[in-house]
Amino acid sequence: MAEPVGIEDVNVYAGRACLDVKALFEARGLDLTRFANLMMDRRSVNLPCEDQVTNAVNAAKPLVDALTPAQRDAVELVVVATESGLDFGKPISTYVHHHLGLPPGCRSFEVKHACYGGTAALQTAAALVSASPRPDARALVIATDIAGPASGGSYWEPSEGAGAVALMVGADAAVLRLDVGANGFHTMEVMDTLRPRPDVDVVNSDLSLLAYLTCLEESFAGYRRRVAGADIVDTFDYLAFHIPFAGMVKGAHRTLLRRTKGMARAAIDADFEARMAPSLAYTSQVGNLYSGSLYLALCSLIDHADFRTAKRVGLFSYGSGCGSEFFSGVVSARASTRLAARSIEKSLAERRELTVDEYELLNRHIGSRAFGVRDAVADTSPYQSIVDSHGAGLLLLDRIEDFHRSYRWS
């Protein structure tokens, strides 16, 4: 059996701007009786000069900068997970590899499976690192996504986030050591949410909820078949799930504990507050990060729960279409210190809060950097004050010429 590897370091980039979710609800004339179920305060908003590549690079750069030259040369893989790709052939990972200055002796590819893509990338990276003859081999995994304009005016619009989560994978698993072989899977063909064109989001909310619940129950059953004696309450100190919106996760947790343990509502609510609520804090400020959602939840859990000693976490990943995985790992006592160095909560607090009118103005420009654009220049003058608010050192989209994207540093 392979030696355990896992996440050595992690960082989140959630943009320079955000929007008050209740203000958007009111501006769109949406039913406010449905607002509380989102359990959200704000959602991140990308600027028109930001795209899937800039999100990925800005999340990963602090991790790469922290490596020594020898450690950087040991990065054998960069894999980017996204459900909002930029080309049918050229992977985002090529741009990311270039702008991070990673060594040329490196695998590079992109994966897609809706919101499950981040987990597919992590598990692939862990397997390749374990198989490498180099004991210091590392892989960079980035889950990056961006909200499009297609959901405007729908109940999905307020929940959509934007940004990226970067994971450095290797043998020194200071953040999360994966439990080798402790995985349960479930997949089936279902048309719950999809993006058949860059300008179209198709969402069947009821079907998506049912698919999510089915996959959670079945993938955990698969986990129990592989891990003798596994119990949803006794085995895991904490839980972190993929979060389309927090209210959906709360309902999924309640359903799983009722069906597998027969627990009463009060006991379930207490368990939720103790073991799962800490994982929701960042999503309430960012929104659904799609392929990075589970790993944003993991960061939130580490920053808001007690990891003075190592604790085992149960993780559930779901991607529409659909595929899912329940797996586990041990968060080390070093994880909180590692996350503190990334200052995720501080970076979220420093975002510029937009008015709904400002948000609408930005939306008029986002088509200039969408999939399939042949030529465009990213004119930042209409929102230059927001660009400047985060200082230097972040990657921006500069222009697109004959489909090739050029970037610059702020």
BANUNU-563330 format. One record per residue: residue in three letters; x, y, z of N, C-alpha, C, O in turn. Coordinates in steps of 0.05 Angstrom, whole numbers, plus 5000, padded with zeros to 4 digits. Each point is the difference from the previous one (the first is absolute). Layout:
% BANUNU-563330
AlaXYZXYZXYZXYZ/...
This chain:
% BANUNU-563330
Met501749765000498350245000501850255000502050005013/Ala497150214972501650244998500250145027498249985017/Glu504150164987500350165024498150235000499450114978/Pro499549975045498150225000501350274992502250065010/Val496450094974500850274993497650175005497949915008/Gly502450344986497750185004500650284994501850064984/Ile496750135028500250284994502150125019499750005024/Glu502550104964502150135015499450295007500750105021/Asp498050044960499450285003497550064983499449864982/Val499350365025497550084986499750305001500950135019/Asn497849974960499450295000497450044984499449854982/Val499250365025497550084986500350284988501150185013/Tyr498049854963499750274988497150034993498949854984/Ala499850355029497150044995499450284990497950115005/Gly504049994979499550254986500450255016500749995024/Arg498950244963500450265012497350135008500050205014/Ala497849684977497450135005498049805010500249764995/Cys497750355018497849835010497450154998500050244995/Leu497949625010497350124997498349895023500049775007/Asp498450415005498149925021497849834988498650094981/Val501049675029498149824988497250095004498349974982/Lys501050135041497350095005499350244982497750024990/Ala504250165005499550224982499449914972498350114987/Leu503249675004499449894974497349884999498550034980/Phe500749825041497349885002497950224996498149974984/Glu502250255030498150214999499950144973497950064989/Ala504549985000500150144973498749824979498950114981/Arg501449635021498849824980497149945005498749874983/Gly500250225039497249945007499549715007497849904995/Leu504349975015499749725008498649975026499950195016/Asp498949584989498449955024501849985025501649825002/Leu498250385015501850015024499549785020501749955017/Thr496149914980499649775018501949774994500449825016/Arg500950194960501949804992502950085007501949844997/Phe498450415012502750105005501549865023502349944997/Ala496250015024501349885024501249734994502049925013/Asn496949934968501049734995502750014987501549805001/Leu499250424986502750024989502250005021502149904996/Met497350225027501950045022502550144990502249925006/Met497450304978502150154988499750295007497850115003/Asp504550034999500050295004501050144974498850204991/Arg503449704998501250124976500949794980500249765007/Arg500250334969501249824980502250154985499850244996/Ser502349614997502250134986499250054971498449864988/Val502850365001499550084973502750054986501750155010/Asn498849724968502450054984499750254983497950064991/Leu504350085006500150234982500349914972500849774995/Pro498550394985500349924972502849944992500549864980/Cys501550245035502849944994501049755015502449945000/Glu495749915012500649755013498649774985497850044991/Asp503649745008498849764988500949755015501250025021/Gln498249754967500849755014503049985004500949885020/Val500650234961503049985003500950185022501649925017/Thr497550334984500950195021499249905027501650025019/Asn496049874984499249895025501949785009500849995023/Ala499849834958501749775007502850095008501149915020/Val500150274964502750095006500150165026501949965016/Asn496250214989500050165024499649835025500950075022/Ala497749714975499749815023502649855005500849955023/Ala500549974955502349825002502750145005501849885012/Lys498450374980502650145002501250005028502449945002/Pro496150115020501249995026501249725007501949995015/Leu496849804975501049735006502649954985501949895011/Val498350194964502449964984502250185010502349925001/Asp497150335007502050185010501349905026502250075006/Ala496349775009501049905026501949774996501349925020/Leu498949974956501849774995502950104996500550224990/Thr501449615018502750054993500449924971498349874988/Pro504050224999500449924972499949694996498949914980/Ala502349945039499949714998497249895002499349824985/Gln499150295033497249925002498450064976498349854991/Arg502250394997498650074975500649814978498349934984/Asp504249995014500849814979498849725004499949844982/Ala499150115043498849745005497050004994498749795004/Val500250434986497250014992499749864974500850104979/Glu498149665021499949834976497350014985499749894979/Leu498450255033497450014988498650275007500150085024/Val498650054957498150215006497449924986499949964975/Val498050005040497449924989497950205010499850075023/Val498750034957497950205006497349884996499449884979/Ala498950145041497249914999498250244995500350205014/Thr497949784967498150224995497649894986500249824984/Glu497550315021497749944983499450244982497950014987/Ser503950195013499750234983502550044984501450205002/Gly499249614981502550004984500050224979498050134995/Leu504449924993500350214981500549914972500250164981/Asp500149585015500649894973499349705000500249875020/Phe499050034957499349724997502549834999499949755005/Gly502450374989502549844998502250095019501049845015/Lys499750424984502250105016499250025029498050135007/Pro503449735012499250015028500950255014502150124993/Ile496449975026500750235017502749955013501550195005/Ser499249565001502449945015502550104985502050065013/Thr497949974960502450104986500650295007502350085004/Tyr495650084997500350285009501050015029501850165006/Val497049685011500750005028502949925004501550135015/His499349654972502849915001501950224993502150045013/His497350104965501850214990500250235020502350095007/His495550025003500150245016500949945029500850195014/Leu499349564994501149935026503049934998501249955021/Gly499850034955502849944997500849725009502149955011/Leu496149854984500549735008501949874980500350094977/Pro501149695031502149884983498749874975497749915002/Pro503850084976498849884975499749705003498349894986/Gly503249985031499749715004497649955018500449915023/Cys497350134967497550015017497749914983499650094978/Arg498749735033497549944988498150245003500250155019/Ser498149894961498150225000497549924987500049914976/Phe497750115038497549944987497650125015500450105023/Glu497349894965497650115012497949785003499949824983/Val498550195038497949805003497350145004499950235009/Lys498049634983497350115002498149795010499849794987/His498850265034497649855008498450175019499749945023/Ala499350284966498550195016501450055027502550045000/Cys496149965022501250075026501749775012501350045019/Tyr498549724969501749785009502950024989501749865009/Gly498750324972502650024987502450045019502149894995/Gly497550275025502250055019500949755014502449955005/Thr495649885003500749755013501349804980501849855007/Ala497150144968501349834980502950084996501749834997/Ala498850435003502850104997501749935024502349914997/Leu496650125027501649945024500749715002502249935005/Gln495849894990500649725002501949904978501749835005/Thr498150294971501949934979502850095008501949854996/Ala498350395014502650115008501249835022502449945000/Ala496049995020501049845022501149734990502149915010/Ala496549974971500949744990502650034984501849835003/Leu498550384981502450044985502450075017502249914995/Val497350255026502250065019500949755014502449955003/Ser495749885005500749755014501649814982501649855010/Ala497850164964501349834981502850104991501549854987/Ser499150405019502550114990502449885014499849945024/Pro502450024962502449905013501450215018501849945015/Arg497350314982501250225016498550025027497650044999/Pro503849945024498650025025499050295006498250045016/Asp503050154969499250285004498150104979499550244997/Ala499449584987498250084978497550155011499049945022/Arg500250264963497650155007498250044975500949974978/Ala496650105028498250074979498450245008499350035024/Leu500150144957498450245005497249954988499749964976/Val498350055041497249964992498650275004500150115022/Ile498549984958498550255002497249954990499649914978/Ala498450175038497250004992499250294995499950155019/Thr499449924957499450284993497550014984499649854981/Asp498650345026497550034986499150295002501150165015/Ile497049904968499150284997497050004994499049834985/Ala499550355027497150014995499650154974501350204994/Gly496849704990499350124975497550175002498850005021/Pro500550134958497650185000497449854996497950125002/Ala502249624991497649864992498049975022497649974994/Ser503250035031498249965022498650255009498450005019/Gly502150234969498950255008497050005004498549914983/Gly500650185041497150015006498949745011497749995008/Ser503949804993499149745011500649985030501550175011/Tyr497549625002500649965028502849885003501049995023/Trp500349934955502849915003502050235000502249975011/Glu497050254977501950234998501150085027502450045002/Pro496049995019501150095026502049815012501750085016/Ser498249664977501749805013502649964986501849875010/Glu498550244966502449954984502450165009499850245005/Gly502449624998502550145007502050004977499349934978/Ala503150155028502150004980502750005014500350125022/Gly501649744967502749995012501349744995499349854982/Ala502650085036501549754997501249925026500450165018/Val500049584985501449885022502449844989499649844982/Ala502750225029502549864991500949815022500150085024/Leu500749684969501049805019502749904991500449924977/Met501550095041502649884994500049725013499649965024/Val500849844959499749725008502849875002501650034981/Gly498949835041502649875003500049825025497949955012/Ala504449974996500349815022499950135027499349875020/Asp501350394982499950145025497350135004499750244997/Ala498349595009497250095000499350165025498649905018/Ala502450354983499650175024497150085003499150065022/Val499449954955497150085001498249775003498449985018/Leu501749824963498249775000501549764990500950004977/Arg499449795039501149754991497749824992498349935016/Leu501650004958497849834990500249725012502149895002/Asp495650005005499849735009500049824975498149994985/Val504149865011500449844976497949784999499749845018/Gly498950154959498049794996497350055013498249844996/Ala501650385019497450065014498350184983500050245004/Asn498749644976498450154981497549844993500149764997/Gly497750385000497649894989499150164976500250255001/Phe498849634978499350144976497149944992498949795007/His499950404979497449954987499750184976500550245002/Thr498749644976499650164976497649914985499249765002/Met499550424983497749934984499650234980500950225005/Glu497749724973499550214981497450155007497949885003/Val502450385001497750165007500450294989502250105001/Met495750034990500250274989498950205021497850104998/Asp503849945023499150185022500950284996498450194999/Thr504249864997501050264992502149964979501649815001/Leu498550374979501949974978500450274987498450195003/Arg503949834982500650244984500549914971502249964991/Pro495650004994500349904972501350214981501149924980/Arg498850335028501350224985501150195021499150015022/Pro502950154970501150195019498050205011500350115022/Asp497649954962498050205008497549875011498050145002/Val502149615005497549865009500749835025501849844999/Asp496750205022499949825023497349875002498050144999/Val501949605002497549855003499949885027501849855008/Val496250215008499949925028497349885006497950134996/Asn502049625013497649875010500549975030501249805009/Ser497850395007500650015028499149765015501649895016/Asp496050024979499049775015501549754993500749845018/Leu499950124957501549764992502950015011501149795008/Ser500150454993502750025010500149935030501849875009/Leu496250225006499949945028499749705004501449885017/Leu496849994968499649715003502649854993500749805013/Ala500650294965502549864992502250035021501449815006/Tyr498850435006502050055021499449825024501949875010/Leu495650114998499349835023500649714995501149865016/Thr498150054960500549724992503049945000500849795011/Cys500750394977502949954999501350015027501949845005/Leu497350335013501150015027499549735014501849895012/Glu495750024987499349755014501549764987501049835015/Glu499150164959501249774986503050005002501349795003/Ser499950454995503050015002500949945028502149885004/Phe496450205016500749935028499749705005501549885014/Ala496450014974499749715002502449854987500949805010/Gly500150314968502449894987502450035018501749825001/Tyr498550405013502250045019499949795022502049895008/Arg495650065002499749805022500749724991501049845016/Arg498550104958500849744990503049975000501149775002/Arg500450454994502949984999501350045027502249905005/Val496550245013501150065026498349875021497950105007/Ala503049675003498549855019499450165025501750135012/Gly495749874996499250135025499750304997499550135021/Ala500749984956499750294996497250095008498049874993/Asp501850355022497550115009500050304996502050135006/Ile495849984984500050284993500450195024500950224997/Val498449695026500450165025502649935014501550185006/Asp499049574998502349925017502750014986502150045013/Thr498049934961502549984985501350274995502550024999/Phe495950194998501050264991499750225022497850035011/Asp504350114994499850225019498550244988498550145014/Tyr501849894959498650224986499249904972501049794991/Leu497250364997499149944973500250254982499750225010/Ala500949744965500050224980498849894974501049794990/Phe497050344999498749914976500250214978500650245006/His499149684969499650194978497650185007497949905009/Ile502450364987497950195008498950164976501250204994/Pro496749714994498650174980498950255013500350224989/Phe498549745034499350215019499649875027499349765001/Ala501250385020500249885026497449865009500249795013/Gly497550324980497549875008499749724989498849835013/Met502350134963499849734987501849805016499249775003/Val503150325006501749835016498849935027500249785009/Lys498550425003498749945026497849794997499749825016/Gly498850204962497949804995501249734994498949805009/Ala503350194976501349744994501149875025499749765003/His501550405014501049895025497849885017500249785011/Arg497550364990497749915016499049744988499449815015/Thr500350174959499049764987501849765005499049795006/Leu503650254991501949785003500049895029499949765004/Leu500150425016500049915027497349875008500049825016/Arg497950284973497449875007499949724988499049825013/Arg501950154962499849744987502049805010499449765002/Thr503050335004502149815009500149955030500949795009/Lys498250415006500249985029497350015015499849935023/Gly498150154963497450035012499950215022498549985019/Met503150234978500250205020497650195000498950054979/Ala500550065044497850205002501050274991502450054999/Arg495750134994500750264989501850165018501950124990/Ala497649895036501750165018502949905000501850165001/Ala498549584999502749885000501450064974502450054999/Ile496249944979501150064974500950294998502250064991/Asp496150125019500750295000502550055017501750164992/Ala498549715031502450035017502549894986502150135002/Asp497649654984502349884985500850194978502450034995/Phe495750094991500650184978501650245010502050074988/Glu497250055034501450235011502849935009501950164997/Ala498449605014502649925011502049914978502350075001/Arg496749784979501949874982500050114972501949954984/Met496050205008499950094972499850304997501050114980/Ala497750035038499650294997502650154995500050194985/Pro502349745028502450154995500949994970501550184991/Ser497749624995500849984971498450194982500850034977/Leu497150105033498350164984500750305000498950154984/Ala502949935034500450295004501050144975498950214993/Tyr503049674993501050144976498149994977499850204985/Thr498749595011498149994979497850215004498950104980/Ser500449965045498050215005501050274991498450194997/Gln504249844998501250264991500949994971500650214988/Val499549555000501149974973497949904980499950094977/Gly498449725032498249874982501149734990502149925009/Asn496549964973500849744990502550034982500050144980/Leu502249735028502550004984500249764981502149954991/Tyr495749925005499949784980502149795005499949875021/Ser502150104961502049795004501750045025501249815010/Gly498950435001501550065024498350015025501150065022/Ser496349894976498250055023500849835024500150105022/Leu500449644974500649835023502650095014500249985024/Tyr501750124960502650075012499950285013501650065018/Leu496650114973499450255015498749925027500650135020/Ala497649674980498849915024502149885020499950055024/Leu502049804965502249895016501650235013500749985024/Cys500050224961501550235011498450145022501150075020/Ser496349964975498350125021499949845025500250105022/Leu499749634975499949825023502650035016499950025024/Ile502449984962502550025015500350265014501150015022/Asp497950214966500350265012498050055022500450195016/His497449654986497950065019499449785019498250025017/Ala503349764982499649785019502649955016502050134995/Asp497949685023502349945018501749784988499249775000/Phe503250314991501949804990502750035015502149974988/Arg497750075038502450005016501349735001502449975004/Thr496049824991501049734996498949904974498050114990/Ala503249694998499149904974497149895002499349875020/Lys499150184960497349914999499349884973501050094979/Arg497349705021499149884975497550154990498250065015/Val501849994958497850144988498849834978501549884984/Gly495950105015498649874978499250204979498950215007/Leu501849744968499550194978498349884978500349774992/Phe497850394999498249914979500150204976499750245003/Ser500949644974500350164975497849914981499649764996/Tyr499050444992497949944981500450184975500650235002/Gly498949654975500050154975497649934983499549764996/Ser499150434994497649964985500649834975502250014988/Gly495949835005500249854975499849705001499049894980/Cys501949955041501150105024502149805010500049774992/Gly501850325026501949835013500550095028499650245006/Ser501249585011500350085028502049815014500649784990/Glu500550325032501949845015499950095030499950245006/Phe500049565011500350055029502849895008500549774995/Phe501250405016502649915008500850145026498450155011/Ser503949794999500850115026503050055001501549904983/Gly499250255037502850065005500450115028498050075013/Val504449964995500750105026501250284997502050044987/Val496750165026501150275001502050015023499349935022/Ser503150154972502150005020499950245019498550194994/Ala502949795028500250225019501550244988499950225012/Arg501449744965501450224987498250154981500850224990/Ala496949685005498350114979499150295006500050174982/Ser499349885043499050275007502250214996499450224990/Thr503049715016502350194996500450044970500550234992/Arg499449564993500350024971497850184987500650174984/Leu496949795025497850164989500250295010499450184985/Ala501549865040500250275010501950174983499650244997/Ala502549634992501950154983498750094974501150184987/Arg496749705005498750074975497950235004499250124980/Ser500149945044498250235007497550014982499350214989/Ile499449575009497649984983497850195010498850154984/Glu500749845042497850175011500650304995498250154994/Lys504349925009500850284995499650084971499050224995/Ser501849614987499750064971497050034993499350174983/Leu499049675029497150034995498950265010498450134988/Ala502649955036499150255012500950254984498850215001/Glu503449764984501150224985498850044972500750194987/Arg497549645005498850034974498350265000498950085020/Arg500950044957498350234996497149914997499449844982/Glu498850265035497249934998498650184979500150245002/Leu498849634978498750144978497150065006498749865016/Thr500350364973497150044999498949824977501549914984/Val495950055016498949854978500450144974500449864979/Asp499550405020500550154975502849954990500549974976/Glu501550045043502849944992500349724989501449954981/Tyr497249875032500149724991498949974972501149864984/Glu496750285010498850004974501950124979500149904977/Leu501350315031501950124981502349804993500749984977/Leu500349885043502149804994498949784982501549904983/Asn496050025021498949784984499850084971500149824983/Arg499850435011499850094972502749954985500149994976/His502049985040502749974988501049714999502049954987/Ile496749875028501249745004500149834974501549814998/Gly496750254983500149854975502650034985500649834983/Ser500950385023502550054985502249795007502049994986/Arg497649865036502049805007498949725001501149825012/Ala496650144975498649745001501349794981501650074983/Phe497649695021500749784981499350084972497950114994/Gly504049844987499550054972500650274990499650054976/Val501250145042500650274991502650004984502049885009/Arg498050244967502449994983501950235005502549965002/Asp496450285001501750245004498650185020497650054997/Ala503950055023498950185019502250135016502249895002/Val497350355008501950135018498550055027497850105000/Ala503549825021498850035027500550295010502050055012/Asp496150134982500250275009499150025029497649975006/Thr504250095012499350005029499150275010499450035023/Ser500650174959499450275009497350035014499750165018/Pro498249704973497450035014500049915029498250075015/Tyr503749764992500149905028502850005011500849835016/Gln500850364975502850015008500450025030502049895010/Ser496350255003500350035029499849735015501449965020/Ile497049864969499949735013502549854994501149865017/Val499950154958502549874993502350105019501549845010/Asp498650424994502250125016499749945029502050015015/Ser495649924994499649965029501549775012500449985024/His500649834959501449775010503050024994501549805004/Gly499550434987502850034996501249844977498549914982/Ala504150055020501449864978500349715006499549905022/Gly501249954956500749725004497849804992500449765005/Leu497450334984497949824992499850004969500550204987/Leu498949565002499949974971497350114990497949955012/Leu502250194965497650114987500049924971502149974988/Leu495549995001499849974971500550264986498850205008/Asp503049814973500750244986498550024973498850214994/Arg501449584990498750004974499849724988501349815010/Ile497050164970499849754985500550074971498750184989/Glu503249684999500750054972500049744985501649825005/Asp496650154976499649764985499749765019501349794996/Phe497150245024499249805020502249965022499449885021/His503050224975502149965020499850215021499950244994/Arg500249685031499650185022502750105011501949845004/Ser498350425000502450125011499350125027497850125003/Tyr504049865016499550095027502250195009502250014988/Arg497250155032502050185012499749995030497949925011/Trp504250175003499950015029499150285009500950204988/Ser497549825032499150265010502350145014499650235010/
